[in-house]
Amino acid sequence: MAWSPAHIPDQSGRTALITGASGGIGLETARVLADRGAHVLLACRNVGRGRAAAARIGGSTEVVRLDLACLDSVREASAWVHARHERLDLLVNNAGVMFPPYRRTEDGFEAHFGVNHLGHFALTGLLLDLMTAVPGSRIVTVASLTHRAGLGALDEGGARSSAGRRSLTAYGRSKLANLLFARELHHRLATAGAATASFAAHPGLSPTGLWQGDVPRLLRPVAGAGLRWLAQPADRAAWPALSAATDPHVPGGAYLGPSQFFESRGTPAPARSSRVSRDVAAQHRLWQLSEGLTGVRYAFPSARAEAESSGAVCPVTGARG
Ligand SMILES: NC(=O)c1ccc[n+]([C@@H]2O[C@H](COP(=O)([O-])OP(=O)(O)OC[C@H]3O[C@@H](n4cnc5c(N)ncnc54)[C@H](OP(=O)(O)O)[C@@H]3O)[C@@H](O)[C@H]2O)c1
């Protein structure tokens, strides 16, 4: 039988953090998890919008300020979570921008790459110590069909470029980075014997705020009639991420998306991905680039154990390198 939120097991006692939960697919993801009993942290750049979303959702929620376009804000959000929570069961890296009004993030990174990938890379590394010992904990990173448009090098020049504001290639590159990251993270977690698994999911197409950016002329037909024909509402578009976050039958490392109309809509199923997204060397290179650019170095359980036994203890995982 096809998956639906009715299959989600009781989430009571679990804590989930969703980035970009103030609207669109993130709000719907948060709504379902709260409805199933999870305590949900809505990580939002605009706290007012986050509180309004929390009021609409009901259930047990908190709002944490998080601007992924600013690494200081990412560190503050991580400190906020650490001050209030001893464990995290679910992290959904959902927030995203497409054709935003600014070229670069506060740290000087190309806007798509900085928000969609580097901000999430830093956040995940900084929160990882709350997850790796929690049985069944999961990290879900939201990618896109457009990862296939992510042409060009994923290197420091591209990461700092100012040329991507209205570029589908730049958006696609950030979504390719989401997929490469989720896979490399899964490999590293599994190698370290962590209790956490990493997944990727894409929502297909959905007429959310994402399409209200400065869409280039060539893409306007897709943003107009195309969306009306092919898209699914945000509550359905949240299903692949929800399935990845909660379905015990989905194996770690999986990539889910909608199953119909070229993966634009439908119930969740294993998704197809480009050859480069499966390139192990590219996954490894992106990881090193991301650590260098964000200053966040992941410390996996085995690395921590080694450091402790050698006396070189570094108790704060993911600390600024
Ligand atoms: N909709 C689609 O057709 C589609 C297709 C493929 C993939 N996706 C992916 O799905 C995810 C959710 O997008 P959506 O469609 O739900 O878009 P959306 O309605 O525009 O929601 C995006 C969310 O991200 C938040 N956000 C933007 N910049 C941020 C920042 N700097 N720091 C923290 N949060 C930030 C927004 O917060 P504000 O409320 O402050 O703006 C909003 O809550 C994205 O990763 C997107 O790439 C969407």
The ligand as a Tripos MOL2 file, in Angstrom:
@<TRIPOS>MOLECULE
LIG
   48    52     1     0     0
SMALL
NO_CHARGES

@<TRIPOS>ATOM
      1 N1          8.3080   24.1600   -4.0720 N.am      1 LIG1
      2 C1          8.9430   23.4180   -4.9870 C.2       1 LIG1
      3 O1          8.4720   23.2450   -6.1500 O.2       1 LIG1
      4 C2         10.2180   22.7360   -4.6360 C.ar      1 LIG1
      5 C3         10.7830   21.8700   -5.5690 C.ar      1 LIG1
      6 C4         11.9670   21.2340   -5.2540 C.ar      1 LIG1
      7 C5         12.5790   21.4460   -4.0280 C.ar      1 LIG1
      8 N2         12.0120   22.3200   -3.1450 N.ar      1 LIG1
      9 C6         12.7160   22.5230   -1.8640 C.3       1 LIG1
     10 O2         11.8020   22.4040   -0.8020 O.3       1 LIG1
     11 C7         12.2910   23.1570    0.3110 C.3       1 LIG1
     12 C8         11.1740   23.9930    0.9050 C.3       1 LIG1
     13 O3         10.8090   24.9800   -0.0490 O.3       1 LIG1
     14 P1          9.3120   25.5190   -0.2070 P.3       1 LIG1
     15 O4          8.8590   25.1110   -1.5490 O.co2     1 LIG1
     16 O5          8.4980   25.1740    0.9720 O.co2     1 LIG1
     17 O6          9.6060   27.0900   -0.2730 O.3       1 LIG1
     18 P2          9.0620   28.2970    0.6230 P.3       1 LIG1
     19 O7          7.5830   28.2200    0.7670 O.co2     1 LIG1
     20 O8          9.6500   29.5190    0.0080 O.co2     1 LIG1
     21 O9          9.7080   28.0330    2.0420 O.3       1 LIG1
     22 C9         11.0830   28.1840    2.2300 C.3       1 LIG1
     23 C10        11.3640   28.2870    3.7010 C.3       1 LIG1
     24 O10        12.7730   28.5150    3.8550 O.3       1 LIG1
     25 C11        12.9420   29.6130    4.6980 C.3       1 LIG1
     26 N3         14.1920   30.3420    4.4500 N.ar      1 LIG1
     27 C12        14.5570   31.0210    3.3400 C.ar      1 LIG1
     28 N4         15.7580   31.5860    3.5260 N.ar      1 LIG1
     29 C13        16.1500   31.2640    4.7800 C.ar      1 LIG1
     30 C14        17.2880   31.5610    5.5620 C.ar      1 LIG1
     31 N5         18.2650   32.3550    5.1130 N.pl3     1 LIG1
     32 N6         17.3720   31.0480    6.8110 N.ar      1 LIG1
     33 C15        16.3820   30.2830    7.3110 C.ar      1 LIG1
     34 N7         15.2670   29.9780    6.6210 N.ar      1 LIG1
     35 C16        15.1560   30.4650    5.3730 C.ar      1 LIG1
     36 C17        11.7480   30.5230    4.4350 C.3       1 LIG1
     37 O11        11.6250   31.4340    5.5080 O.3       1 LIG1
     38 P3         10.8740   32.8570    5.3710 P.3       1 LIG1
     39 O12         9.4880   32.5800    5.8420 O.co2     1 LIG1
     40 O13        11.6240   33.7430    6.2870 O.co2     1 LIG1
     41 O14        10.9620   33.2520    3.9290 O.co2     1 LIG1
     42 C18        10.6510   29.4800    4.3520 C.3       1 LIG1
     43 O15        10.2260   29.1050    5.6480 O.3       1 LIG1
     44 C19        13.4820   23.9720   -0.2170 C.3       1 LIG1
     45 O16        14.6810   23.3280    0.1700 O.3       1 LIG1
     46 C20        13.3140   23.9040   -1.7150 C.3       1 LIG1
     47 O17        14.5470   24.0270   -2.3990 O.3       1 LIG1
     48 C21        10.8430   22.9500   -3.4040 C.ar      1 LIG1
@<TRIPOS>BOND
     1     1     2 1
     2     2     3 2
     3     2     4 1
     4     4     5 ar
     5     4    48 ar
     6     5     6 ar
     7     6     7 ar
     8     7     8 ar
     9     8     9 1
    10     8    48 ar
    11     9    10 1
    12     9    46 1
    13    10    11 1
    14    11    12 1
    15    11    44 1
    16    12    13 1
    17    13    14 1
    18    14    15 2
    19    14    16 1
    20    14    17 1
    21    17    18 1
    22    18    19 2
    23    18    20 1
    24    18    21 1
    25    21    22 1
    26    22    23 1
    27    23    24 1
    28    23    42 1
    29    24    25 1
    30    25    26 1
    31    25    36 1
    32    26    27 ar
    33    26    35 ar
    34    27    28 ar
    35    28    29 ar
    36    29    30 ar
    37    29    35 ar
    38    30    31 1
    39    30    32 ar
    40    32    33 ar
    41    33    34 ar
    42    34    35 ar
    43    36    37 1
    44    36    42 1
    45    37    38 1
    46    38    39 2
    47    38    40 1
    48    38    41 1
    49    42    43 1
    50    44    45 1
    51    44    46 1
    52    46    47 1
@<TRIPOS>SUBSTRUCTURE
     1 LIG1         1 GROUP 0 **** ****
